[in-house]
Amino acid sequence: MNTTPNTLPVIIAGGGIGGLAAALALTRRGFSVKVLEQAAQIGEIGAGIQLGPNAFHAFDALGVGDKARSRAVYTDYMIMHDALDESVVGRIPTGEAFRKRFGNPYAVIHRVDVHLSLLEGAQETGRVEFLTSTHVSRVEQDADSVTVYDQHGNAHKGIALIGADGVRSAVREQFVGDPARVTGHVVYRAVVDKKDFPEDLQWNAASIWVGPNCHLVHYPLRGGEQYNVVVTFHSRQQEEWGVTEGSAEEVQSYFQGICPKARQLIELPKSWKRWATADREPIGQWTFGRVTLLGDAAHPTTQYMAQGACMAMEDAVTLGEALRVHDNDFVKAFDLYQRSRVARTARIVLSSREMGRIYHAKGVERLVRNDLWKGRSAERFYDAMEWLYGWNADNCLAKD
């Protein structure tokens, strides 16, 4: 087997979760990696994220399972309440039976801690070079290599390029050039210390309160010392994709009709970050010769399936497996990687849109939603989740 890769590095555009996961997958295949990050430092922003069993399968395949597990909070259940009348819409246990079914737990974690686990793993390899304040301007390639030009005119030559540069991917813009789909849904995120969080909501659960054109999420972080709070609503105004500072007054204005217990959540944060969200239409091709896309650059999605980071890590593992199968031949491996990922990630994008509709149902649709999961057993919930949480490194590749 060819285990002596080309002396050129693999170039990765983007040092976020997807980029670092790809770096780990590539070093495990024997490659050196150069990461081009447009920010001034390698790091992550944001608040909490949810991790399904598929994410832990990916962490393990990338060699950082222990790091991630040590920073996660393991929930006892997922629960959905109706934000108008406090009724339970659905409750899914995530304890021993869940772990036995899917081979790994359900957990919640700070996004920074996911990134740190991957970063530590990448640094420990000694084979990953990081260049910060470096933005991809254009890409050229020939039969054997790729050259990436940054905003300063510097040329970075590699054996291949992974575009993991996020929802505003410069690599995708050059090769695909499609527009973003601004949803009109606005997300506010904040982290609240335990001492400031209502005792009657301090559940060890991933919790969601669903209401007309809005919802709220909360769950513990960092050993239960903090709580993640997320509120989402349909904006009254024309939105432009991006992140800004939020205002408590705006949040209050969208949650007038919800029950007092859920309403406590929007009165807690001292500061908010405001995301005007977008996704893109799924595409059937994101590989172009020695260039491919990964994570949000390939399949940006809304947050309703809680799978954005998970999908990026799955991408990375699948890419590594494709390289293994094809003896480190990038052109063949990129093709297999793409074929293995397009339908699954498109299903996430489209399912997320539909889940947003279900969460935000009003009128008769709300009543239908509340009947959907009434009386459903844990096993039936698990059966419905099999397609998502049953993924692992052994079954990730498309069958030829």
C-alpha positions as CSV (number, residue, x, y, z in Angstrom):
1,M,0.0,0.0,0.0
2,N,1.2,3.5,-0.8
3,T,1.7,5.0,2.7
4,T,4.3,7.6,1.6
5,P,2.3,10.6,0.5
6,N,3.5,13.3,-1.8
7,T,6.0,15.7,0.0
8,L,3.6,18.6,-0.6
9,P,1.1,19.2,2.3
10,V,-2.6,19.1,2.0
11,I,-4.0,22.6,2.2
12,I,-7.1,23.2,4.3
13,A,-8.9,26.5,4.1
14,G,-10.4,27.1,7.5
15,G,-9.4,26.3,11.0
16,G,-12.8,25.7,12.5
17,I,-14.3,22.4,13.7
18,G,-14.5,21.0,10.1
19,G,-11.0,22.1,9.2
20,L,-9.4,20.7,12.3
21,A,-11.3,17.4,11.9
22,A,-10.1,17.2,8.3
23,A,-6.5,17.9,9.5
24,L,-6.7,15.0,12.0
25,A,-8.1,12.6,9.3
26,L,-5.3,13.6,6.9
27,T,-2.5,13.2,9.4
28,R,-3.8,9.8,10.2
29,R,-3.3,8.9,6.5
30,G,0.3,10.1,6.7
31,F,0.0,13.6,5.3
32,S,1.3,16.9,6.4
33,V,-1.3,19.7,6.5
34,K,-1.2,23.4,6.2
35,V,-4.3,25.2,7.6
36,L,-5.1,28.7,6.3
37,E,-7.3,30.6,8.7
38,Q,-8.6,34.0,8.0
39,A,-9.0,35.0,11.6
40,A,-6.1,36.5,13.6
41,Q,-5.9,33.4,15.8
42,I,-7.1,29.8,15.8
43,G,-10.1,29.6,18.0
44,E,-13.9,29.3,18.1
45,I,-16.8,31.5,19.1
46,G,-20.4,30.6,19.9
47,A,-22.1,28.8,22.8
48,G,-23.3,25.3,23.3
49,I,-23.9,22.6,20.8
50,Q,-25.4,19.1,21.0
51,L,-23.6,16.0,20.1
52,G,-25.3,12.8,19.0
53,P,-23.7,9.4,19.1
54,N,-22.5,9.9,15.5
55,A,-20.3,12.8,16.7
56,F,-18.7,10.5,19.3
57,H,-18.1,7.9,16.6
58,A,-16.3,10.6,14.7
59,F,-14.3,11.8,17.6
60,D,-13.1,8.2,18.2
61,A,-12.2,7.7,14.6
62,L,-10.2,10.9,14.7
63,G,-8.3,9.9,17.9
64,V,-9.7,12.5,20.2
65,G,-12.7,10.7,21.8
66,D,-11.3,10.8,25.3
67,K,-10.6,14.6,25.1
68,A,-14.1,15.3,23.9
69,R,-15.8,13.0,26.4
70,S,-13.9,14.7,29.3
71,R,-15.5,18.1,28.3
72,A,-19.0,17.0,27.6
73,V,-22.1,16.9,29.8
74,Y,-24.1,13.7,29.4
75,T,-27.9,14.2,29.3
76,D,-30.5,12.0,30.8
77,Y,-33.1,12.8,28.2
78,M,-34.2,15.2,25.4
79,I,-37.5,16.9,26.0
80,M,-39.9,19.1,24.1
81,H,-42.5,21.3,25.8
82,D,-45.2,23.4,24.2
83,A,-44.3,27.0,25.2
84,L,-47.9,28.1,25.4
85,D,-49.3,25.6,27.9
86,E,-46.2,23.8,29.3
87,S,-47.5,20.4,28.1
88,V,-44.8,17.8,27.2
89,V,-44.8,17.1,23.5
90,G,-42.1,14.5,23.5
91,R,-39.5,13.0,25.9
92,I,-36.7,10.8,24.7
93,P,-34.5,9.0,27.3
94,T,-30.8,9.2,26.5
95,G,-29.5,7.0,29.2
96,E,-28.3,3.4,29.2
97,A,-30.8,2.0,26.6
98,F,-29.9,4.9,24.2
99,R,-26.2,4.2,24.6
100,K,-26.7,0.5,24.0
101,R,-28.7,1.1,20.9
102,F,-26.3,3.6,19.3
103,G,-23.0,2.6,20.8
104,N,-22.3,6.1,22.2
105,P,-24.0,8.8,24.3
106,Y,-26.0,12.0,23.7
107,A,-24.2,15.0,25.1
108,V,-24.0,18.7,25.2
109,I,-20.8,20.7,25.1
110,H,-19.5,24.2,24.6
111,R,-18.4,24.7,21.0
112,V,-15.1,26.0,22.2
113,D,-14.5,22.7,23.9
114,V,-15.2,20.7,20.7
115,H,-12.7,23.0,18.9
116,L,-10.1,22.7,21.6
117,S,-10.3,18.9,21.6
118,L,-9.7,18.8,17.9
119,L,-7.0,21.5,18.1
120,E,-5.0,19.6,20.8
121,G,-5.2,16.5,18.7
122,A,-3.9,18.3,15.6
123,Q,-1.1,20.0,17.5
124,E,0.0,16.7,19.0
125,T,0.6,15.2,15.6
126,G,3.3,17.7,14.9
127,R,2.2,17.6,11.2
128,V,-0.2,20.5,11.1
129,E,1.1,24.0,10.3
130,F,-1.3,27.0,11.0
131,L,-1.2,30.3,9.1
132,T,-3.6,32.9,10.6
133,S,-4.9,36.2,9.1
134,T,-4.8,34.3,5.7
135,H,-7.8,34.5,3.4
136,V,-8.2,32.5,0.2
137,S,-8.4,34.7,-2.8
138,R,-8.2,32.2,-5.7
139,V,-7.3,28.6,-6.5
140,E,-5.5,27.1,-9.4
141,Q,-4.7,23.5,-10.0
142,D,-3.0,21.1,-12.4
143,A,-3.0,17.3,-12.7
144,D,-0.7,16.9,-9.6
145,S,-1.1,19.9,-7.3
146,V,-3.2,22.8,-6.2
147,T,-2.0,26.4,-5.6
148,V,-3.9,28.7,-3.3
149,Y,-3.3,32.4,-3.5
150,D,-4.1,34.5,-0.4
151,Q,-5.1,38.1,0.0
152,H,-1.4,39.2,0.1
153,G,-0.6,37.5,-3.2
154,N,1.3,34.6,-1.5
155,A,1.1,31.2,-3.1
156,H,0.6,28.1,-1.1
157,K,1.2,24.9,-3.0
158,G,-0.3,21.5,-1.9
159,I,-1.2,18.1,-3.2
160,A,-4.9,18.9,-2.6
161,L,-7.2,21.6,-1.1
162,I,-10.0,21.0,1.4
163,G,-12.4,24.0,1.5
164,A,-13.5,24.0,5.1
165,D,-14.0,27.7,5.2
166,G,-17.5,27.8,6.5
167,V,-20.8,29.2,5.4
168,R,-19.1,32.1,3.5
169,S,-16.7,29.8,1.8
170,A,-14.3,31.5,-0.6
171,V,-13.5,28.1,-2.1
172,R,-17.2,27.4,-2.8
173,E,-17.7,30.9,-4.2
174,Q,-15.0,30.2,-6.9
175,F,-16.2,26.7,-7.8
176,V,-19.9,26.9,-7.2
177,G,-20.9,30.5,-6.9
178,D,-24.4,29.9,-5.6
179,P,-26.4,32.3,-3.4
180,A,-27.2,31.8,0.2
181,R,-30.8,31.3,1.2
182,V,-31.5,33.7,4.1
183,T,-34.2,32.1,6.2
184,G,-35.6,35.1,8.1
185,H,-35.1,33.1,11.3
186,V,-33.0,34.9,13.9
187,V,-31.1,33.0,16.6
188,Y,-29.9,34.6,19.9
189,R,-27.4,32.6,21.9
190,A,-26.0,33.2,25.4
191,V,-24.3,31.3,28.2
192,V,-25.6,31.8,31.8
193,D,-23.9,30.8,35.0
194,K,-25.7,28.2,37.1
195,K,-26.2,30.6,40.0
196,D,-28.2,32.9,37.7
197,F,-30.2,30.1,36.1
198,P,-33.7,29.2,37.5
199,E,-33.6,26.1,39.8
200,D,-36.9,24.8,38.3
201,L,-35.2,24.6,34.9
202,Q,-31.9,23.1,35.9
203,W,-32.6,19.8,34.2
204,N,-29.9,17.4,32.9
205,A,-31.5,17.4,29.5
206,A,-31.5,19.0,26.1
207,S,-34.7,21.0,26.5
208,I,-36.7,22.8,23.9
209,W,-39.9,25.0,24.3
210,V,-41.7,25.3,21.0
211,G,-44.1,28.1,20.2
212,P,-45.7,29.9,17.3
213,N,-42.9,31.2,15.0
214,C,-40.4,30.8,17.9
215,H,-38.7,28.4,20.2
216,L,-36.3,28.3,23.2
217,V,-33.5,25.8,24.0
218,H,-31.6,25.3,27.2
219,Y,-29.1,22.7,28.5
220,P,-26.2,22.5,31.0
221,L,-22.6,23.0,30.0
222,R,-19.2,22.5,31.6
223,G,-20.2,20.2,34.4
224,G,-23.4,22.0,35.0
225,E,-21.7,25.2,36.0
226,Q,-23.2,27.1,33.1
227,Y,-26.3,26.8,30.9
228,N,-26.7,27.4,27.3
229,V,-29.7,29.5,26.3
230,V,-30.9,29.8,22.7
231,V,-33.9,31.6,21.4
232,T,-35.1,31.6,17.8
233,F,-37.9,33.6,16.1
234,H,-39.2,34.6,12.7
235,S,-38.0,38.2,12.1
236,R,-40.5,40.9,11.2
237,Q,-37.9,42.6,9.1
238,Q,-35.8,41.8,6.0
239,E,-32.7,40.0,7.4
240,E,-29.2,40.0,6.0
241,W,-27.0,36.9,6.8
242,G,-24.6,37.7,9.6
243,V,-23.8,38.0,13.3
244,T,-24.3,41.2,15.3
245,E,-24.8,42.2,18.9
246,G,-28.3,41.5,20.1
247,S,-30.8,43.4,22.3
248,A,-32.9,42.1,25.2
249,E,-35.7,44.4,24.0
250,E,-35.9,42.7,20.6
251,V,-36.0,39.2,22.2
252,Q,-38.8,40.3,24.6
253,S,-40.9,41.6,21.8
254,Y,-41.1,38.2,20.1
255,F,-42.1,36.1,23.1
256,Q,-45.2,37.8,24.5
257,G,-47.6,34.8,24.6
258,I,-45.4,32.1,26.1
259,C,-45.9,30.5,29.5
260,P,-44.1,32.1,32.5
261,K,-41.8,29.1,33.1
262,A,-40.3,29.3,29.6
263,R,-40.4,33.1,29.7
264,Q,-37.8,33.1,32.5
265,L,-35.2,32.1,29.9
266,I,-35.3,35.3,27.9
267,E,-34.8,37.4,31.0
268,L,-31.5,35.8,32.0
269,P,-28.7,36.7,29.7
270,K,-26.7,39.9,30.3
271,S,-25.5,40.0,26.7
272,W,-26.6,38.2,23.5
273,K,-25.1,37.4,20.1
274,R,-27.6,37.6,17.3
275,W,-27.4,35.3,14.2
276,A,-29.5,36.0,11.2
277,T,-29.5,32.5,9.7
278,A,-29.1,31.1,6.2
279,D,-28.5,27.8,4.5
280,R,-28.0,26.9,0.8
281,E,-29.8,24.6,-1.6
282,P,-28.1,21.1,-1.5
283,I,-25.7,20.5,-4.4
284,G,-24.7,17.3,-6.1
285,Q,-21.1,18.2,-6.8
286,W,-18.7,19.8,-4.4
287,T,-15.5,18.1,-5.6
288,F,-13.5,19.6,-8.5
289,G,-10.4,17.7,-9.4
290,R,-8.0,18.1,-6.4
291,V,-10.4,20.5,-4.6
292,T,-13.3,19.5,-2.4
293,L,-15.6,21.1,0.1
294,L,-16.3,20.0,3.7
295,G,-18.6,21.0,6.5
296,D,-20.6,24.2,6.2
297,A,-18.7,25.1,3.0
298,A,-20.3,22.0,1.4
299,H,-23.7,21.8,3.0
300,P,-24.6,24.8,5.3
301,T,-27.7,24.1,7.3
302,T,-30.0,25.7,9.8
303,Q,-29.7,24.6,13.4
304,Y,-32.9,22.7,13.9
305,M,-31.4,19.2,13.6
306,A,-28.4,20.2,15.8
307,Q,-26.1,18.5,13.3
308,G,-23.8,21.1,11.8
309,A,-20.7,20.3,13.7
310,C,-21.5,16.6,13.7
311,M,-21.8,16.6,9.9
312,A,-18.4,18.3,9.5
313,M,-16.7,15.7,11.6
314,E,-18.5,12.9,9.7
315,D,-17.2,14.5,6.5
316,A,-13.6,14.4,7.8
317,V,-13.8,10.8,8.9
318,T,-15.4,9.8,5.6
319,L,-12.7,11.6,3.7
320,G,-10.0,9.8,5.6
321,E,-11.7,6.4,4.9
322,A,-12.0,7.2,1.2
323,L,-8.3,8.0,1.1
324,R,-7.6,4.7,2.8
325,V,-9.7,2.7,0.3
326,H,-8.1,4.5,-2.6
327,D,-4.5,4.3,-1.4
328,N,-4.2,8.0,-0.9
329,D,-5.2,8.8,-4.5
330,F,-7.0,12.2,-4.0
331,V,-8.9,12.4,-7.2
332,K,-10.5,8.9,-6.6
333,A,-10.9,9.5,-2.9
334,F,-12.6,12.9,-3.4
335,D,-15.1,11.3,-5.7
336,L,-15.9,8.5,-3.3
337,Y,-16.1,11.0,-0.4
338,Q,-18.6,13.1,-2.3
339,R,-20.8,10.2,-3.3
340,S,-20.8,9.0,0.3
341,R,-21.9,12.4,1.7
342,V,-24.2,14.2,-0.7
343,A,-27.5,12.5,0.0
344,R,-26.9,12.2,3.8
345,T,-26.0,15.9,4.2
346,A,-28.8,17.0,1.9
347,R,-31.2,15.1,4.0
348,I,-29.9,17.0,7.1
349,V,-30.4,20.4,5.3
350,L,-33.9,19.5,4.1
351,S,-34.9,17.8,7.4
352,S,-33.7,20.9,9.3
353,R,-35.9,23.1,7.3
354,E,-38.9,20.9,8.0
355,M,-38.0,20.6,11.7
356,G,-38.0,24.4,11.9
357,R,-41.6,24.3,10.6
358,I,-42.6,21.7,13.2
359,Y,-41.0,23.6,16.0
360,H,-42.7,26.9,15.0
361,A,-46.2,25.5,14.2
362,K,-49.2,27.5,15.2
363,G,-53.0,27.1,15.0
364,V,-54.1,23.6,13.9
365,E,-50.5,22.7,12.8
366,R,-49.5,23.1,16.5
367,L,-52.2,20.6,17.5
368,V,-51.0,18.2,14.8
369,R,-47.4,18.5,16.0
370,N,-48.4,17.9,19.7
371,D,-50.2,14.7,18.6
372,L,-47.3,13.4,16.6
373,W,-45.3,12.0,19.4
374,K,-48.0,11.4,22.0
375,G,-47.5,8.1,23.7
376,R,-44.6,7.1,21.5
377,S,-42.2,4.6,23.2
378,A,-38.5,5.2,23.5
379,E,-37.8,2.4,21.1
380,R,-40.0,4.0,18.4
381,F,-38.1,7.2,18.9
382,Y,-34.8,5.3,18.6
383,D,-36.0,3.6,15.4
384,A,-36.8,7.0,13.9
385,M,-33.2,8.2,14.8
386,E,-31.4,5.1,13.4
387,W,-30.6,6.8,10.1
388,L,-28.9,9.7,11.9
389,Y,-27.2,8.2,14.9
390,G,-26.4,4.8,13.4
391,W,-23.5,6.3,11.3
392,N,-20.0,5.3,12.1
393,A,-16.6,4.9,10.4
394,D,-17.3,1.3,9.4
395,N,-20.5,2.2,7.4
396,C,-19.6,5.7,6.2
397,L,-18.6,4.9,2.6
398,A,-21.0,4.5,-0.3
399,K,-21.1,1.1,-1.8
400,D,-19.9,1.0,-5.4
